[in-house]
Every structure is written in C-alpha cells, then in structure tokens.
Amino acid sequence: MEIKCLPNICLRKKAAKVLNVTDDERQILDEMAKTMYLKSGVGLAACQVGIGKQLAVVDIGAGLLKLINPVITKKEGAEAQEEGCLSVPEAAVKVKRAKKIVVEYIDEQGGARRLIAEGLLARVIQHEADHLAGRLIIDYLKPLKDSSFAA
Ligand code: ZN
C-alpha cells in the first residue's frame, strides 16, 4: 500500500464506521500492518492509505493490534510528547495527550473489545483515532500570537 501524505485530501476526511466486518476489512488490516512494518511505523490508519473506513493497526513492539471503529471512552492524565507521522514526513510536533485511556473497538472477528492503554500505546491509539477523525499532528501546533500572516 502507498502512504498518502499531506496535502492529500483523504487525510482530512472523517472515516466511515464499519458496519460489517468481512474478509475485505481483514485483508485491508493485514495489508496495513505490512505497510506499517515496512515503514517502521508504530501505527497506521486506513485514511493514510486512501481508505475511508474506521480501521487502524498499532504495534509499539508488544504485538499487533487491529482496531475497527475505535472509540476512546475514558481519558486520564495529560502529557506532552513529540510525535511524528508517516503522512507528515519530517515533522515533529509536541502533542499533549491523555496518559491513560480506555478504548472500545471491534476486533477482526467482529467481537466487541475494551482495552486499557497507558503511555506510548495510549498515545499511538489517540494518534490513530485522530486520523480517523481527519485530525493531524500539525493541528496541535500553537498558533503564532503576533503572526504577520494574520488576516
Ligand atoms: Zn499519523
């Protein structure tokens, strides 16, 4: 799969909920995982490969997670850390995110799952959930207060 980079419009679209988990979704998730590993990424959302469905893969080195329709239902704490993104090459943005989250999602067999994540795993899941909502790390850049670009 080819990774879409800014300013590709796919990155700004809200991904559609998956209503039925079929072989299609399973195949896309497998291909996404391959692409993520090939690019040495820790997470990848479907919109990053031009697919407008709520699908994401995550692996911070503790095993592959496939997330369908992920919803973050609880957030705790806050921590700012620099993040990169395969779709925003060479950018590093300090992003403040919850330290601990609860995420509810559907697994590739169609089962409802609930996961408590902390630290890097929580960060990556929040990053991918952002992608599925059309948000990117550059949206966290603080606007310049005395910008001469202001209208
Ligand atoms: Zn990203």
Backbone and ligand atoms as CSV (ligand in chain L), in Angstrom:
chain,resi,resn,atom,element,x,y,z
A,1,MET,N,N,0.834,-1.201,0.000
A,1,MET,CA,C,0.000,0.000,0.000
A,1,MET,C,C,0.871,1.253,0.000
A,2,GLU,N,N,0.329,2.279,-0.615
A,2,GLU,CA,C,1.087,3.524,-0.707
A,2,GLU,C,C,0.604,4.499,0.369
A,3,ILE,N,N,1.534,5.083,1.100
A,3,ILE,CA,C,1.155,6.030,2.155
A,3,ILE,C,C,0.875,7.408,1.551
A,4,LYS,N,N,-0.316,7.918,1.879
A,4,LYS,CA,C,-0.703,9.247,1.404
A,4,LYS,C,C,-0.142,10.293,2.353
A,5,CYS,N,N,0.416,11.319,1.764
A,5,CYS,CA,C,0.983,12.389,2.574
A,5,CYS,C,C,0.232,13.685,2.326
A,6,LEU,N,N,0.402,14.599,3.249
A,6,LEU,CA,C,-0.168,15.926,3.065
A,6,LEU,C,C,0.305,16.490,1.731
A,7,PRO,N,N,-0.503,17.191,0.987
A,7,PRO,CA,C,-1.869,17.648,1.294
A,7,PRO,C,C,-2.978,16.723,0.776
A,8,ASN,N,N,-2.754,15.428,0.706
A,8,ASN,CA,C,-3.791,14.514,0.215
A,8,ASN,C,C,-5.098,14.676,0.994
A,9,ILE,N,N,-6.177,14.835,0.266
A,9,ILE,CA,C,-7.486,15.139,0.856
A,9,ILE,C,C,-8.021,14.004,1.743
A,10,CYS,N,N,-7.612,12.754,1.433
A,10,CYS,CA,C,-8.049,11.587,2.234
A,10,CYS,C,C,-7.748,11.781,3.719
A,11,LEU,N,N,-6.659,12.468,4.011
A,11,LEU,CA,C,-6.212,12.632,5.399
A,11,LEU,C,C,-7.131,13.538,6.204
A,12,ARG,N,N,-7.945,14.307,5.505
A,12,ARG,CA,C,-8.815,15.273,6.191
A,12,ARG,C,C,-10.265,14.822,6.255
A,13,LYS,N,N,-10.544,13.641,5.715
A,13,LYS,CA,C,-11.927,13.159,5.715
A,13,LYS,C,C,-12.181,12.306,6.948
A,14,LYS,N,N,-13.405,12.431,7.453
A,14,LYS,CA,C,-13.808,11.603,8.576
A,14,LYS,C,C,-14.091,10.191,8.056
A,15,ALA,N,N,-13.464,9.200,8.658
A,15,ALA,CA,C,-13.628,7.823,8.185
A,15,ALA,C,C,-15.014,7.281,8.549
A,16,ALA,N,N,-15.541,6.435,7.675
A,16,ALA,CA,C,-16.859,5.847,7.898
A,16,ALA,C,C,-16.763,4.632,8.818
A,17,LYS,N,N,-17.786,4.484,9.646
A,17,LYS,CA,C,-17.864,3.344,10.542
A,17,LYS,C,C,-18.008,2.042,9.742
A,18,VAL,N,N,-17.367,0.998,10.226
A,18,VAL,CA,C,-17.501,-0.311,9.586
A,18,VAL,C,C,-18.737,-0.986,10.175
A,19,LEU,N,N,-19.692,-1.345,9.329
A,19,LEU,CA,C,-20.943,-1.932,9.822
A,19,LEU,C,C,-20.853,-3.450,9.903
A,20,ASN,N,N,-20.135,-4.032,8.964
A,20,ASN,CA,C,-19.947,-5.486,8.969
A,20,ASN,C,C,-18.484,-5.790,8.745
A,21,VAL,N,N,-17.906,-6.600,9.618
A,21,VAL,CA,C,-16.508,-6.983,9.421
A,21,VAL,C,C,-16.475,-8.193,8.493
A,22,THR,N,N,-15.899,-7.977,7.314
A,22,THR,CA,C,-15.842,-9.047,6.308
A,22,THR,C,C,-14.378,-9.329,5.956
A,23,ASP,N,N,-14.193,-10.257,5.021
A,23,ASP,CA,C,-12.843,-10.567,4.540
A,23,ASP,C,C,-12.161,-9.322,3.968
A,24,ASP,N,N,-12.959,-8.417,3.416
A,24,ASP,CA,C,-12.421,-7.155,2.890
A,24,ASP,C,C,-11.664,-6.396,3.969
A,25,GLU,N,N,-12.336,-6.204,5.102
A,25,GLU,CA,C,-11.722,-5.472,6.213
A,25,GLU,C,C,-10.484,-6.212,6.722
A,26,ARG,N,N,-10.620,-7.538,6.855
A,26,ARG,CA,C,-9.485,-8.329,7.355
A,26,ARG,C,C,-8.281,-8.208,6.425
A,27,GLN,N,N,-8.547,-8.205,5.128
A,27,GLN,CA,C,-7.459,-8.093,4.162
A,27,GLN,C,C,-6.813,-6.709,4.212
A,28,ILE,N,N,-7.654,-5.688,4.320
A,28,ILE,CA,C,-7.122,-4.322,4.410
A,28,ILE,C,C,-6.232,-4.198,5.658
A,29,LEU,N,N,-6.709,-4.735,6.792
A,29,LEU,CA,C,-5.937,-4.649,8.041
A,29,LEU,C,C,-4.592,-5.361,7.898
A,30,ASP,N,N,-4.588,-6.523,7.238
A,30,ASP,CA,C,-3.332,-7.261,7.024
A,30,ASP,C,C,-2.361,-6.450,6.171
A,31,GLU,N,N,-2.900,-5.875,5.088
A,31,GLU,CA,C,-2.063,-5.073,4.184
A,31,GLU,C,C,-1.534,-3.833,4.910
A,32,MET,N,N,-2.404,-3.236,5.751
A,32,MET,CA,C,-1.984,-2.054,6.506
A,32,MET,C,C,-0.857,-2.411,7.474
A,33,ALA,N,N,-0.981,-3.567,8.126
A,33,ALA,CA,C,0.064,-3.995,9.068
A,33,ALA,C,C,1.393,-4.161,8.334
A,34,LYS,N,N,1.339,-4.806,7.167
A,34,LYS,CA,C,2.559,-4.997,6.365
A,34,LYS,C,C,3.203,-3.653,6.037
A,35,THR,N,N,2.342,-2.717,5.613
A,35,THR,CA,C,2.838,-1.390,5.237
A,35,THR,C,C,3.455,-0.683,6.437
A,36,MET,N,N,2.792,-0.790,7.596
A,36,MET,CA,C,3.300,-0.154,8.814
A,36,MET,C,C,4.684,-0.711,9.169
A,37,TYR,N,N,4.840,-2.027,9.128
A,37,TYR,CA,C,6.133,-2.640,9.472
A,37,TYR,C,C,7.212,-2.248,8.463
A,38,LEU,N,N,6.815,-2.213,7.194
A,38,LEU,CA,C,7.754,-1.848,6.128
A,38,LEU,C,C,8.300,-0.435,6.345
A,39,LYS,N,N,7.452,0.451,6.867
A,39,LYS,CA,C,7.848,1.847,7.072
A,39,LYS,C,C,8.355,2.090,8.491
A,40,SER,N,N,8.490,1.010,9.262
A,40,SER,CA,C,8.941,1.105,10.658
A,40,SER,C,C,8.073,2.051,11.483
A,41,GLY,N,N,6.776,2.053,11.193
A,41,GLY,CA,C,5.851,2.877,11.967
A,41,GLY,C,C,5.319,2.097,13.159
A,42,VAL,N,N,4.689,2.795,14.098
A,42,VAL,CA,C,4.083,2.132,15.260
A,42,VAL,C,C,2.562,2.125,15.151
A,43,GLY,N,N,2.048,2.783,14.109
A,43,GLY,CA,C,0.606,2.809,13.913
A,43,GLY,C,C,0.276,3.302,12.519
A,44,LEU,N,N,-0.888,2.878,12.029
A,44,LEU,CA,C,-1.326,3.321,10.705
A,44,LEU,C,C,-2.850,3.296,10.657
A,45,ALA,N,N,-3.426,4.358,10.135
A,45,ALA,CA,C,-4.881,4.431,9.978
A,45,ALA,C,C,-5.219,4.283,8.497
A,46,ALA,N,N,-6.415,3.743,8.220
A,46,ALA,CA,C,-6.790,3.423,6.839
A,46,ALA,C,C,-6.755,4.640,5.909
A,47,CYS,N,N,-7.112,5.813,6.440
A,47,CYS,CA,C,-7.104,7.002,5.574
A,47,CYS,C,C,-5.691,7.318,5.080
A,48,GLN,N,N,-4.682,6.837,5.799
A,48,GLN,CA,C,-3.303,7.077,5.372
A,48,GLN,C,C,-2.928,6.260,4.138
A,49,VAL,N,N,-3.746,5.259,3.829
A,49,VAL,CA,C,-3.528,4.510,2.585
A,49,VAL,C,C,-4.722,4.724,1.644
A,50,GLY,N,N,-5.471,5.803,1.885
A,50,GLY,CA,C,-6.534,6.208,0.978
A,50,GLY,C,C,-7.844,5.473,1.136
A,51,ILE,N,N,-8.040,4.803,2.275
A,51,ILE,CA,C,-9.283,4.063,2.510
A,51,ILE,C,C,-10.073,4.753,3.626
A,52,GLY,N,N,-11.297,5.161,3.299
A,52,GLY,CA,C,-12.084,5.954,4.242
A,52,GLY,C,C,-12.907,5.155,5.224
A,53,LYS,N,N,-12.302,4.140,5.832
A,53,LYS,CA,C,-13.011,3.319,6.818
A,53,LYS,C,C,-12.308,3.420,8.165
A,54,GLN,N,N,-13.080,3.220,9.238
A,54,GLN,CA,C,-12.503,3.301,10.580
A,54,GLN,C,C,-11.721,2.038,10.927
A,55,LEU,N,N,-10.534,1.953,10.362
A,55,LEU,CA,C,-9.633,0.820,10.575
A,55,LEU,C,C,-8.266,1.371,10.951
A,56,ALA,N,N,-7.618,0.739,11.938
A,56,ALA,CA,C,-6.267,1.160,12.305
A,56,ALA,C,C,-5.483,-0.038,12.810
A,57,VAL,N,N,-4.177,0.013,12.593
A,57,VAL,CA,C,-3.291,-1.003,13.160
A,57,VAL,C,C,-2.258,-0.291,14.028
A,58,VAL,N,N,-1.877,-0.969,15.113
A,58,VAL,CA,C,-0.928,-0.396,16.072
A,58,VAL,C,C,0.007,-1.503,16.523
A,59,ASP,N,N,1.297,-1.204,16.575
A,59,ASP,CA,C,2.249,-2.121,17.217
A,59,ASP,C,C,3.420,-1.309,17.746
A,60,ILE,N,N,3.496,-1.219,19.061
A,60,ILE,CA,C,4.600,-0.464,19.667
A,60,ILE,C,C,5.735,-1.417,20.060
A,61,GLY,N,N,5.648,-2.653,19.558
A,61,GLY,CA,C,6.669,-3.642,19.877
A,61,GLY,C,C,6.158,-4.673,20.863
A,62,ALA,N,N,4.873,-4.591,21.178
A,62,ALA,CA,C,4.271,-5.513,22.136
A,62,ALA,C,C,3.162,-6.335,21.493
A,63,GLY,N,N,3.204,-6.436,20.169
A,63,GLY,CA,C,2.182,-7.215,19.478
A,63,GLY,C,C,1.269,-6.335,18.647
A,64,LEU,N,N,0.751,-6.935,17.597
A,64,LEU,CA,C,-0.104,-6.200,16.653
A,64,LEU,C,C,-1.529,-6.099,17.163
A,65,LEU,N,N,-2.040,-4.875,17.113
A,65,LEU,CA,C,-3.423,-4.610,17.482
A,65,LEU,C,C,-4.152,-4.136,16.231
A,66,LYS,N,N,-5.301,-4.753,15.970
A,66,LYS,CA,C,-6.123,-4.303,14.843
A,66,LYS,C,C,-7.392,-3.702,15.416
A,67,LEU,N,N,-7.617,-2.456,15.104
A,67,LEU,CA,C,-8.742,-1.739,15.686
A,67,LEU,C,C,-9.758,-1.356,14.612
A,68,ILE,N,N,-10.995,-1.754,14.850
A,68,ILE,CA,C,-12.098,-1.363,13.969
A,68,ILE,C,C,-13.042,-0.486,14.786
A,69,ASN,N,N,-13.438,0.641,14.224
A,69,ASN,CA,C,-14.318,1.607,14.904
A,69,ASN,C,C,-13.847,1.964,16.318
A,70,PRO,N,N,-12.577,2.295,16.515
A,70,PRO,CA,C,-12.131,2.591,17.883
A,70,PRO,C,C,-12.758,3.884,18.427
A,71,VAL,N,N,-13.205,3.817,19.672
A,71,VAL,CA,C,-13.758,4.990,20.356
A,71,VAL,C,C,-13.082,5.083,21.711
A,72,ILE,N,N,-12.501,6.231,21.984
A,72,ILE,CA,C,-11.868,6.429,23.291
A,72,ILE,C,C,-12.946,6.879,24.261
A,73,THR,N,N,-13.202,6.043,25.270
A,73,THR,CA,C,-14.335,6.295,26.159
A,73,THR,C,C,-13.906,6.910,27.477
A,74,LYS,N,N,-12.598,6.882,27.753
A,74,LYS,CA,C,-12.122,7.472,29.006
A,74,LYS,C,C,-10.698,7.958,28.823
A,75,LYS,N,N,-10.404,9.123,29.411
A,75,LYS,CA,C,-9.050,9.676,29.340
A,75,LYS,C,C,-8.618,10.099,30.727
A,76,GLU,N,N,-7.345,9.839,31.039
A,76,GLU,CA,C,-6.805,10.237,32.335
A,76,GLU,C,C,-5.420,10.834,32.177
A,77,GLY,N,N,-5.162,11.882,32.936
A,77,GLY,CA,C,-3.844,12.498,32.926
A,77,GLY,C,C,-3.551,13.203,31.620
A,78,ALA,N,N,-2.412,13.868,31.575
A,78,ALA,CA,C,-2.006,14.558,30.352
A,78,ALA,C,C,-0.491,14.627,30.302
A,79,GLU,N,N,0.016,14.488,29.100
A,79,GLU,CA,C,1.462,14.505,28.905
A,79,GLU,C,C,1.749,14.998,27.491
A,80,ALA,N,N,2.726,15.898,27.383
A,80,ALA,CA,C,3.107,16.403,26.053
A,80,ALA,C,C,4.365,15.683,25.605
A,81,GLN,N,N,4.323,15.161,24.386
A,81,GLN,CA,C,5.490,14.483,23.830
A,81,GLN,C,C,5.546,14.681,22.327
A,82,GLU,N,N,6.776,14.660,21.821
A,82,GLU,CA,C,6.945,14.863,20.393
A,82,GLU,C,C,6.473,13.629,19.617
A,83,GLU,N,N,5.739,13.881,18.538
A,83,GLU,CA,C,5.244,12.792,17.693
A,83,GLU,C,C,5.611,13.049,16.245
A,84,GLY,N,N,5.743,11.973,15.509
A,84,GLY,CA,C,5.902,12.062,14.069
A,84,GLY,C,C,4.719,11.384,13.422
A,85,CYS,N,N,4.660,11.455,12.106
A,85,CYS,CA,C,3.557,10.832,11.384
A,85,CYS,C,C,4.039,10.470,9.987
A,86,LEU,N,N,3.738,9.260,9.552
A,86,LEU,CA,C,4.164,8.816,8.220
A,86,LEU,C,C,3.566,9.686,7.115
A,87,SER,N,N,2.429,10.338,7.407
A,87,SER,CA,C,1.762,11.165,6.405
A,87,SER,C,C,2.213,12.623,6.436
A,88,VAL,N,N,3.016,12.953,7.452
A,88,VAL,CA,C,3.540,14.318,7.564
A,88,VAL,C,C,5.057,14.196,7.708
A,89,PRO,N,N,5.730,13.792,6.626
A,89,PRO,CA,C,7.151,13.466,6.739
A,89,PRO,C,C,7.975,14.624,7.295
A,90,GLU,N,N,8.916,14.248,8.131
A,90,GLU,CA,C,9.902,15.169,8.692
A,90,GLU,C,C,9.352,16.173,9.693
A,91,ALA,N,N,8.079,16.064,10.033
A,91,ALA,CA,C,7.533,16.960,11.053
A,91,ALA,C,C,7.590,16.266,12.400
A,92,ALA,N,N,7.942,17.007,13.434
A,92,ALA,CA,C,7.868,16.511,14.804
A,92,ALA,C,C,7.117,17.560,15.597
A,93,VAL,N,N,5.998,17.162,16.154
A,93,VAL,CA,C,5.142,18.116,16.848
A,93,VAL,C,C,4.897,17.626,18.261
A,94,LYS,N,N,5.040,18.540,19.225
A,94,LYS,CA,C,4.746,18.196,20.603
A,94,LYS,C,C,3.229,18.161,20.769
A,95,VAL,N,N,2.708,17.002,21.151
A,95,VAL,CA,C,1.260,16.851,21.278
A,95,VAL,C,C,0.914,16.442,22.701
A,96,LYS,N,N,-0.019,17.181,23.277
A,96,LYS,CA,C,-0.480,16.857,24.629
A,96,LYS,C,C,-1.616,15.843,24.522
A,97,ARG,N,N,-1.416,14.698,25.158
A,97,ARG,CA,C,-2.451,13.661,25.105
A,97,ARG,C,C,-2.647,13.041,26.485
A,98,ALA,N,N,-3.747,12.317,26.618
A,98,ALA,CA,C,-4.017,11.614,27.866
A,98,ALA,C,C,-2.958,10.528,28.071
A,99,LYS,N,N,-2.573,10.316,29.345
A,99,LYS,CA,C,-1.570,9.292,29.670
A,99,LYS,C,C,-2.182,7.905,29.643
A,100,LYS,N,N,-3.439,7.862,30.058
A,100,LYS,CA,C,-4.110,6.569,30.163
A,100,LYS,C,C,-5.487,6.698,29.516
A,101,ILE,N,N,-5.843,5.680,28.738
A,101,ILE,CA,C,-7.151,5.734,28.072
A,101,ILE,C,C,-7.861,4.378,28.165
A,102,VAL,N,N,-9.160,4.438,27.953
A,102,VAL,CA,C,-9.926,3.225,27.704
A,102,VAL,C,C,-10.429,3.353,26.272
A,103,VAL,N,N,-10.165,2.329,25.472
A,103,VAL,CA,C,-10.644,2.359,24.087
A,103,VAL,C,C,-11.553,1.161,23.842
A,104,GLU,N,N,-12.679,1.439,23.216
A,104,GLU,CA,C,-13.596,0.367,22.831
A,104,GLU,C,C,-13.541,0.240,21.324
A,105,TYR,N,N,-13.485,-1.008,20.851
A,105,TYR,CA,C,-13.368,-1.223,19.408
A,105,TYR,C,C,-13.919,-2.596,19.044
A,106,ILE,N,N,-13.943,-2.867,17.760
A,106,ILE,CA,C,-14.373,-4.171,17.253
A,106,ILE,C,C,-13.114,-4.887,16.766
A,107,ASP,N,N,-12.989,-6.147,17.074
A,107,ASP,CA,C,-11.821,-6.889,16.580
A,107,ASP,C,C,-12.118,-7.480,15.204
A,108,GLU,N,N,-11.114,-8.150,14.608
A,108,GLU,CA,C,-11.291,-8.580,13.217
A,108,GLU,C,C,-12.271,-9.739,13.070
A,109,GLN,N,N,-12.679,-10.323,14.200
A,109,GLN,CA,C,-13.734,-11.345,14.127
A,109,GLN,C,C,-15.120,-10.732,14.340
A,110,GLY,N,N,-15.142,-9.410,14.561
A,110,GLY,CA,C,-16.418,-8.734,14.759
A,110,GLY,C,C,-16.837,-8.632,16.222
A,111,GLY,N,N,-15.944,-9.029,17.123
A,111,GLY,CA,C,-16.259,-9.001,18.556
A,111,GLY,C,C,-15.978,-7.648,19.199
A,112,ALA,N,N,-16.808,-7.259,20.154
A,112,ALA,CA,C,-16.616,-6.002,20.874
A,112,ALA,C,C,-15.488,-6.165,21.888
A,113,ARG,N,N,-14.565,-5.209,21.909
A,113,ARG,CA,C,-13.417,-5.278,22.814
A,113,ARG,C,C,-13.254,-3.965,23.562
A,114,ARG,N,N,-12.618,-4.093,24.704
A,114,ARG,CA,C,-12.345,-2.925,25.537
A,114,ARG,C,C,-10.920,-3.074,26.023
A,115,LEU,N,N,-10.129,-2.029,25.863
A,115,LEU,CA,C,-8.713,-2.105,26.218
A,115,LEU,C,C,-8.316,-0.882,27.036
A,116,ILE,N,N,-7.568,-1.137,28.101
A,116,ILE,CA,C,-6.997,-0.039,28.882
A,116,ILE,C,C,-5.554,0.108,28.426
A,117,ALA,N,N,-5.179,1.299,27.996
A,117,ALA,CA,C,-3.823,1.517,27.494
A,117,ALA,C,C,-3.177,2.700,28.194
A,118,GLU,N,N,-1.872,2.588,28.396
A,118,GLU,CA,C,-1.122,3.657,29.039
A,118,GLU,C,C,0.117,3.979,28.224
A,119,GLY,N,N,0.703,5.138,28.517
A,119,GLY,CA,C,1.992,5.510,27.930
A,119,GLY,C,C,1.970,5.558,26.417
A,120,LEU,N,N,3.007,4.971,25.802
A,120,LEU,CA,C,3.153,5.045,24.344
A,120,LEU,C,C,1.965,4.414,23.618
A,121,LEU,N,N,1.480,3.289,24.137
A,121,LEU,CA,C,0.350,2.628,23.478
A,121,LEU,C,C,-0.872,3.550,23.462
A,122,ALA,N,N,-1.129,4.200,24.598
A,122,ALA,CA,C,-2.258,5.138,24.684
A,122,ALA,C,C,-2.053,6.283,23.698
A,123,ARG,N,N,-0.823,6.754,23.590
A,123,ARG,CA,C,-0.509,7.866,22.680
A,123,ARG,C,C,-0.765,7.481,21.224
A,124,VAL,N,N,-0.285,6.305,20.841
A,124,VAL,CA,C,-0.423,5.885,19.444
A,124,VAL,C,C,-1.904,5.670,19.095
A,125,ILE,N,N,-2.653,5.083,20.005
A,125,ILE,CA,C,-4.088,4.871,19.745
A,125,ILE,C,C,-4.797,6.221,19.583
A,126,GLN,N,N,-4.434,7.193,20.407
A,126,GLN,CA,C,-5.041,8.520,20.286
A,126,GLN,C,C,-4.663,9.173,18.953
A,127,HIS,N,N,-3.422,8.957,18.541
A,127,HIS,CA,C,-2.948,9.487,17.254
A,127,HIS,C,C,-3.760,8.874,16.091
A,128,GLU,N,N,-3.969,7.561,16.149
A,128,GLU,CA,C,-4.720,6.894,15.069
A,128,GLU,C,C,-6.198,7.291,15.105
A,129,ALA,N,N,-6.757,7.432,16.299
A,129,ALA,CA,C,-8.157,7.875,16.418
A,129,ALA,C,C,-8.303,9.274,15.816
A,130,ASP,N,N,-7.291,10.112,15.996
A,130,ASP,CA,C,-7.279,11.440,15.375
A,130,ASP,C,C,-7.353,11.318,13.855
A,131,HIS,N,N,-6.531,10.427,13.297
A,131,HIS,CA,C,-6.529,10.229,11.846
A,131,HIS,C,C,-7.930,9.896,11.349
A,132,LEU,N,N,-8.617,9.007,12.075
A,132,LEU,CA,C,-9.938,8.555,11.633
A,132,LEU,C,C,-10.959,9.690,11.698
A,133,ALA,N,N,-10.623,10.743,12.469
A,133,ALA,CA,C,-11.496,11.910,12.551
A,133,ALA,C,C,-10.995,13.035,11.642
A,134,GLY,N,N,-9.949,12.760,10.869
A,134,GLY,CA,C,-9.414,13.767,9.950
A,134,GLY,C,C,-8.470,14.759,10.590
A,135,ARG,N,N,-7.985,14.424,11.796
A,135,ARG,CA,C,-7.062,15.323,12.507
A,135,ARG,C,C,-5.622,14.858,12.341
A,136,LEU,N,N,-4.718,15.831,12.273
A,136,LEU,CA,C,-3.292,15.537,12.093
A,136,LEU,C,C,-2.469,16.244,13.170
A,137,ILE,N,N,-1.236,15.780,13.345
A,137,ILE,CA,C,-0.407,16.368,14.418
A,137,ILE,C,C,-0.181,17.864,14.218
A,138,ILE,N,N,-0.169,18.319,12.974
A,138,ILE,CA,C,0.065,19.747,12.744
A,138,ILE,C,C,-1.062,20.606,13.313
A,139,ASP,N,N,-2.226,19.983,13.554
A,139,ASP,CA,C,-3.344,20.733,14.134
A,139,ASP,C,C,-3.066,21.115,15.585
A,140,TYR,N,N,-2.040,20.510,16.170
A,140,TYR,CA,C,-1.696,20.801,17.561
A,140,TYR,C,C,-0.648,21.904,17.675
A,141,LEU,N,N,-0.160,22.373,16.534
A,141,LEU,CA,C,0.805,23.472,16.572
A,141,LEU,C,C,0.109,24.692,17.140
A,142,LYS,N,N,0.798,25.362,18.039
A,142,LYS,CA,C,0.195,26.567,18.629
A,142,LYS,C,C,0.186,27.675,17.585
A,143,PRO,N,N,-0.947,28.355,17.468
A,143,PRO,CA,C,-0.964,29.473,16.504
A,143,PRO,C,C,-0.013,30.578,16.968
A,144,LEU,N,N,0.604,31.226,16.030
A,144,LEU,CA,C,1.520,32.313,16.372
A,144,LEU,C,C,0.704,33.495,16.868
A,145,LYS,N,N,1.094,33.974,18.041
A,145,LYS,CA,C,0.316,35.060,18.679
A,145,LYS,C,C,0.369,36.349,17.875
A,146,ASP,N,N,1.578,36.717,17.481
A,146,ASP,CA,C,1.713,38.011,16.788
A,146,ASP,C,C,2.090,37.746,15.328
A,147,SER,N,N,1.341,36.849,14.740
A,147,SER,CA,C,1.667,36.457,13.380
A,147,SER,C,C,1.402,37.564,12.374
A,148,SER,N,N,2.370,37.772,11.533
A,148,SER,CA,C,2.179,38.772,10.477
A,148,SER,C,C,1.337,38.191,9.350
A,149,PHE,N,N,1.030,36.869,9.481
A,149,PHE,CA,C,0.187,36.223,8.481
A,149,PHE,C,C,-1.296,36.359,8.829
A,150,ALA,N,N,-1.551,36.900,10.020
A,150,ALA,CA,C,-2.943,37.014,10.453
A,150,ALA,C,C,-3.700,37.953,9.534
A,151,ALA,N,N,-4.965,37.635,9.317
A,151,ALA,CA,C,-5.756,38.440,8.385
A,151,ALA,C,C,-6.139,39.771,9.036
L,1,ZN,ZN,ZN,-0.058,9.655,11.745
